[in-house]
Amino acid sequence: MATIITKDGVQIFYKDWGKGQPIVFHHGWPLSSDDWDTQMLFFLQQGYRVIGFDRRGHGRSSQVWDGHDMDHYAADAAAVVDHLDLRNAVHIGHSTGGGEVACYVARYGKGRVAKAVLVSAVPPLMVQTPANPGGLPISAFDGLRSALAANRAQFFRDVPSGPFYGFNRPGAKVQEGVIQNWWRQGMMGGAKAHYDGIKAFSETDFTEDLKRIEVPTLVMHGDDDQIVPYKDAALLSVKLVKNGTLKIYPGFPHGMLTTHADVINQDLLAFIKG
């Protein structure tokens, strides 16, 4: 099992497959690099080198009790990139991973990053504040914390079987394997990391990081995202980056990289090649 040890002693698990231009995948909360299986196999077959890693406290990485914030997430990503000496890389982040990409590219990516992609991503800021009136009230995130603390195993069934993939919509084709795989990935990680991660993805303001990103950036979001509403995310983020392209998908859910992988993969490929 391939791992690195960060400066503060955390073991980070990673996958590194293939040769060619590197593509680094940053997963969402509370999942692991396995959430990118379909994309990693697709781009491997297209001749790219694909890298995925499990965020601290998630998947097969150390279940440490601290450091579950965007500063540490970005530093951990940089540690993996430095260890593998990745250059001319494309960084793709989903949901919380999109926030991680914004922080990494802005703070550590100079000279190493070719392009960035934010998929159903949390930036610029999820929580409602006087400066962000369109955000979700803090009570929504308090509710997530309460549900996780009370019964994480059940909570991690309710999220994927409902809003995450849009399986709660009338006529939706529910995929039990997808739900079980989400649960499996979530339960691999640590409860403390997942609890603290809610604050990290909801209360971190990525505005200044986004403003510092100069590489071409694709912002992708479904307009039926019930987890991260696109109007307060993608529509604002694309205005903050210097070289952004926006793509909104009618009817697509938060987990569109899984439910609509055929569409998302082709659009990612076109952007990377373009």
C-alpha positions in Angstrom: 0.0 0.0 0.0 1.5 3.3 -1.1 1.6 6.0 1.6 3.6 9.1 2.6 4.1 10.6 6.0 3.3 14.4 6.3 5.4 16.8 8.4 3.0 16.4 11.3 3.2 12.6 11.2 0.0 11.7 9.3 0.1 8.7 7.0 -1.7 9.5 3.7 -2.7 6.7 1.3 -2.4 7.3 -2.4 -2.8 5.6 -5.8 -0.6 6.3 -8.7 -1.4 4.6 -12.0 -0.1 4.9 -15.5 2.2 7.3 -17.4 1.6 10.6 -19.1 0.3 14.0 -18.0 -0.8 13.6 -14.4 -4.3 14.2 -13.2 -4.9 14.4 -9.5 -8.3 13.6 -8.0 -9.5 15.2 -4.8 -12.5 13.4 -3.2 -15.5 14.8 -1.4 -16.7 14.4 2.2 -16.8 11.8 3.8 -15.5 9.5 1.1 -12.2 8.4 -0.3 -10.2 8.3 -3.5 -12.3 5.2 -4.5 -15.1 7.7 -5.4 -13.1 8.5 -8.5 -12.8 4.9 -9.7 -14.7 5.5 -12.9 -12.7 8.7 -13.8 -9.4 7.1 -12.9 -10.0 4.1 -15.1 -11.3 6.3 -18.0 -8.3 8.6 -18.0 -5.8 5.8 -17.5 -7.2 4.3 -20.7 -6.8 7.7 -22.4 -3.1 7.7 -21.7 -2.9 9.9 -18.6 -1.2 9.2 -15.3 -3.9 9.3 -12.6 -3.4 9.9 -8.9 -5.9 9.8 -6.1 -5.3 10.0 -2.3 -7.4 9.6 0.8 -7.7 12.8 2.9 -6.4 12.6 6.5 -9.0 10.8 8.6 -10.7 9.4 5.5 -10.4 6.1 3.7 -7.1 4.3 4.3 -5.2 7.4 5.7 -4.5 7.8 9.4 -7.5 8.5 11.6 -5.9 11.3 13.5 -8.0 13.5 15.8 -6.7 16.9 14.6 -5.9 18.9 11.4 -9.3 18.5 9.8 -9.3 21.9 8.1 -8.6 23.3 4.7 -5.1 24.5 5.6 -4.1 20.9 6.5 -6.0 19.4 3.6 -4.1 21.6 1.1 -0.8 21.0 2.8 -1.4 17.2 2.7 -2.2 17.4 -1.0 1.0 19.4 -1.6 2.9 16.7 0.3 1.6 14.0 -2.1 2.4 16.1 -5.1 5.9 16.9 -3.9 6.6 13.3 -3.1 5.6 12.2 -6.6 7.2 15.4 -8.1 4.1 16.0 -10.2 4.3 18.8 -12.8 2.0 20.1 -15.5 -0.8 18.4 -13.5 -4.5 18.8 -13.8 -6.2 18.9 -10.4 -9.9 17.9 -10.2 -11.9 18.2 -7.0 -15.5 17.2 -6.1 -17.5 18.9 -3.4 -15.1 19.4 -0.4 -12.3 18.2 -2.7 -13.1 21.3 -4.9 -12.3 23.5 -1.9 -9.1 21.5 -1.4 -8.2 22.1 -5.0 -8.8 25.9 -4.7 -6.6 26.0 -1.6 -3.8 23.8 -3.1 -3.6 25.5 -6.5 -3.6 29.0 -4.9 -1.1 28.3 -2.2 1.2 25.5 -3.6 0.5 25.1 -7.3 2.7 27.7 -8.9 4.8 26.0 -11.5 3.2 22.6 -11.0 -0.4 23.0 -12.1 -1.7 23.2 -15.7 -5.4 23.3 -15.1 -8.0 23.0 -12.4 -11.6 21.7 -12.2 -14.2 22.2 -9.5 -17.0 19.7 -9.7 -20.1 20.3 -7.6 -17.7 22.2 -5.3 -18.2 24.0 -2.1 -16.4 27.3 -2.8 -16.6 30.2 -2.4 -18.5 29.8 0.9 -21.4 27.6 1.9 -22.6 29.0 5.2 -24.9 32.1 5.3 -23.3 35.3 6.5 -24.1 39.0 6.1 -21.6 39.0 3.2 -23.1 35.7 1.8 -26.8 36.0 2.2 -27.5 33.2 -0.3 -25.7 30.6 1.8 -27.2 27.9 3.9 -28.0 28.8 7.6 -25.6 27.4 10.2 -28.5 25.4 11.6 -28.3 23.1 8.5 -24.7 22.2 9.3 -25.5 21.8 13.0 -28.1 19.3 11.9 -25.5 17.3 9.9 -23.3 17.2 13.0 -26.1 16.1 15.2 -27.1 13.3 12.8 -23.5 12.1 12.5 -22.9 12.1 16.2 -26.1 10.3 17.0 -25.9 7.4 14.4 -23.2 7.8 11.8 -23.9 4.4 10.2 -27.6 5.3 9.5 -26.8 8.9 8.5 -24.3 7.5 5.9 -27.2 5.5 4.5 -29.7 8.3 4.4 -27.4 10.8 2.6 -26.6 8.7 -0.5 -30.1 7.1 -0.7 -31.6 10.5 -0.7 -30.2 13.9 -1.8 -26.6 13.1 -2.7 -27.4 11.3 -5.9 -30.9 12.6 -6.4 -32.4 9.2 -5.6 -35.2 11.0 -3.7 -36.5 12.6 -6.9 -39.7 11.2 -8.5 -38.8 8.6 -11.1 -35.1 8.3 -10.1 -33.4 5.0 -10.9 -32.0 4.1 -7.5 -28.7 2.2 -7.6 -28.3 0.2 -4.5 -24.6 -0.6 -5.3 -23.8 3.1 -5.4 -25.5 3.7 -2.1 -23.6 0.8 -0.5 -20.3 2.0 -1.9 -20.9 5.5 -0.5 -21.6 3.9 2.9 -18.5 1.7 2.7 -16.2 4.6 1.9 -17.7 6.7 4.6 -17.5 4.1 7.3 -13.8 3.4 6.5 -13.0 6.9 7.8 -12.9 8.3 11.3 -15.9 9.9 13.0 -13.8 12.8 14.3 -12.5 13.7 10.9 -16.0 13.6 9.5 -17.4 15.7 12.3 -14.8 18.4 12.0 -14.9 18.2 8.2 -18.4 19.6 8.2 -17.0 22.9 9.6 -14.1 22.8 7.1 -16.4 22.5 4.0 -19.1 24.8 5.2 -17.4 27.7 7.0 -14.2 28.1 5.0 -14.2 31.2 2.8 -12.3 30.4 -0.4 -12.8 33.8 -1.9 -9.1 34.9 -1.7 -7.8 31.6 -2.9 -10.1 31.6 -5.9 -8.9 35.1 -6.8 -5.3 33.8 -6.8 -5.9 31.0 -9.3 -4.6 31.9 -12.7 -4.6 28.6 -14.6 -7.6 27.7 -16.8 -10.4 26.5 -14.4 -13.5 24.6 -15.3 -16.4 24.9 -12.9 -19.0 22.2 -13.3 -22.3 21.9 -11.3 -25.7 20.3 -11.6 -28.7 22.6 -11.2 -30.5 20.0 -9.1 -27.7 19.8 -6.6 -29.4 19.4 -3.2 -26.2 19.3 -1.2 -24.3 22.4 -2.6 -26.8 24.8 -4.3 -25.1 25.9 -7.5 -26.3 29.5 -7.4 -24.2 30.2 -4.3 -21.3 28.1 -5.5 -20.5 27.6 -9.1 -22.0 30.9 -10.3 -19.9 32.9 -7.8 -16.7 30.9 -8.1 -16.4 31.2 -11.8 -16.4 35.0 -11.4 -13.6 34.9 -8.9 -11.0 32.9 -10.8 -9.0 34.7 -13.5 -9.6 32.2 -16.4 -12.8 30.3 -15.6 -15.3 28.4 -17.7 -18.7 27.5 -16.4 -20.8 24.5 -17.3 -24.2 23.9 -15.6 -25.9 20.6 -16.1 -29.8 20.7 -16.1 -31.2 18.1 -13.7 -27.9 16.7 -12.5 -27.4 15.9 -8.8 -24.5 16.5 -6.4 -23.0 13.1 -7.2 -23.1 13.6 -10.9 -19.6 12.3 -11.4 -21.1 8.9 -10.6 -24.6 9.1 -11.9 -23.6 10.8 -15.1 -20.0 9.7 -15.5 -20.3 9.2 -19.3 -21.2 12.9 -19.7 -18.8 14.3 -17.1 -15.8 12.2 -18.3 -16.1 13.4 -21.9 -16.4 17.1 -20.8 -13.4 16.7 -18.5 -11.4 15.2 -21.4 -12.3 18.0 -23.7 -11.3 20.6 -21.2 -8.0 18.9 -20.4 -7.1 18.5 -24.1 -8.4 21.9 -25.1 
